[in-house]
């Protein structure tokens, strides 16, 4: 068994606000820019990371909203952003851009992925596929930085699924571990993963 010192501390940050978050529509693979508030959130979490932690590396989903958030952290920490496609958001193909209300009531999307985690909308991914790539990314990053702090900038649904799976709480899905924009969570990742902190938002601008 690995020693506790070999466990990587993953500082998990969700991207800043995008218009789809305000409008309550699903943007998975759909690329989106941060709103004005999203930029302010990114600057706030960047200051928090720089002031409180000493990360060794900085990883990000390749989508614009995460890259922009990670760039703010890079400016305060001096780290280089390393893109990792495994951290990308849950892509739902033909259902991209639909409202959460329609996904729930008309398409029964959430019922379908709960009942069949191998179900994938046309052109999209299954829940199991998302879990496999996100957890794979966590594992790659942790192996590369044993005993170190690493910032990981990702997305609400994908990161929530990853957290649920590594904690052995897969049935809870991503809803239980869904993070606010630019919230900070800390995952001790190793033989016995531990969620040290979750969805911390005190650093964010009010309003």
Secondary structure, DSSP 8 states (H G I E B T S, - for coil): ---GGG-EEEEEEE---BHHHHHTB--SSS---B-HHHHHHHHHHHHHHHHH---SEEEE-SSHHHHHHHHHHHHHH---EEE-GGG-----GGGTT-BHHHHHHTS-HHHHHHH-TT-B-TTS-BHHHHHHHHHHHHHHHHHHTTTSEEEEEE-HHHHHHHHHHHTT-GGGTTTTT---TT-EEEEEESTT-EEEEEEE-TTS---
